[in-house]
Amino acid sequence: MKKIILLSGTLGVGKSTTASELVELIEHCLHVEIDNFSNFEGFSVHNPEHLERVLREGVQHALEKLEGEHNVAVLDYVIGKDSELTMIKSLIPAHVDFKFAYLESENGELKHRICNRNRDCVEWELERTDTILEIQKDNLNFSLIDQQVDTTGKTPYEVALEVAQDFFRLNAAAFVQRSDGLILFCHRRDSKYPEKNYQVPQGGVESGETLEQAITRELEEELGLKNFTIKKGPTSGLRYVWRKGTRKRYQIGQCQHYFLVFVDSEQEKEIVETDDFDSYRWVEPKVLVEEVVDFKQPIYEGALRELGLLD
């Protein structure tokens, strides 16, 4: 299903920079900045006599692009009232998925960002920001917002990752530990990164599965392991982005939840070569971080620390 993401908030929250990062992250994604879409002078689009026309033109432009090769359109617009949101939603057909993401930030950081834009209209923008916040407070039903993201202290890339949380494949993974404390490290048959062929067992969560059900299935499929004890987990969701060229239509990476799984000497004998892995090593936890493919290193480190396997 094609998608439209509406980014809103006041001035200085990072709507445009976040939209630019989303365009880089998501395959075939475009940015439509509605405030600057028409020939009207900036922010005159909020004039009631212009509003309906500009919203219609901006949304229609996005929909036309979605009929072609684009999969996702990011609309960038300062929503002040419920009526504006209702108008935008009425223009989007049912076969296009819609998400309203509201960006916010601490007032001091908003002012700092606006003052550092090096524009001639700083005072006007500061006044406009206060006005927008007051309008939104009185006229915007925040229960209609699908996602609120605090941008305080975050880079546009970090904010974009939060907005794009629906574009991460849900995944369960396991550190399989034996009695001497070593962790199973598995060599992939089909690794895309020859220099980094090892990983721990993992797999996507299928529809209707819990995380525990998913990792139980994956351990049997990938290792032949049926008998084990889950000691800890799952961890919080840890996200990583796939490299460009490997991202899918509506997926940019994985959100992984890790378990600590224990096997005794008899259970360890169940582990065999499979279609996924052709050999195994038992290693110290720190070796997992050192030898896994680089973009997974922060994920492994975070999961190991969360599970108490690294100091």
Secondary structure, DSSP 8 states (H G I E B T S, - for coil): --EEEEEE-STTS-HHHHHHHHHHHSTTEEEEEGGGTSSS-TTGGGSHHHHHHHHHHHHHHHHHHHTTT--EEEEE----SHHHHHHHHHTS-TTSEEEEEEEE--HHHHHHHHHTT--TTHHHHHHHHHHHHHHHHHH--GGG-SEEEE-TT--HHHHHHHHGGGGEEEEEEEEEE-TTS-EEEEEETT-S-TT--EE--EEE--TT--HHHHHHHHHHHHH-----EEEE-----EEEE--TTS--SS--EEEEEEEEEE--HHHHTT----SSEEEEEEE-HHHHHHHS-GGGHHHHHHHHHHTTS--
